Amino acid sequence: MSSVNFESITSLLQGSDTDHTSKQLLKEVLVLVLARAIRADTNVEPAEVSMVQSILSDVLGEPIDAADIKLAASSELFERQSLDRYLKKATRKLNEEDRILVMQCLIQVLRSDDHIREFELDYFDRIANALKATPSEIAGLRAGPVA
């Protein structure tokens, strides 16, 4: 199973301008955003962990261990700087498609236990704001021919 080392995140938080691959940064952002979503309502459901694993496997093409997801969900990585602040820095390095992908995956996780709570809505809004996602982006709408 793949392990996540959060090198891109750590360097962003430390203000380092190290060049990281967009795939690695996307992987770390997805793991953190989705893992922390399962804890947004303080009630971690097995269905949520399974959904995060499934999404990460589908999107990244590699399995992520449940232990890594749980570690990211409770990580002390953000004690000095908030997840919002990290995401605002990461947003500058993620393209529009990656930001939309993160939001769409987050929606799947929040819906996975068939009950969306107020804390989860607040978390979603914070992530959308930090990623500078517009309502049309979140809805998956784009200008051009409809497919």
Secondary structure, DSSP 4 states (H G I P E B T S, - for coil): -B----HHHHHHHTT------HHHHHHHHHHHHHHHHTTTTS---HHHHHHHHHHHHHHHSS-B-HHHHHHHHT-GGGSSS-HHHHHHHHHTTS-HHHHHHHHHHHHHHHHTTS---HHHHHHHHHHHHHTT--HHHHHT--SS---
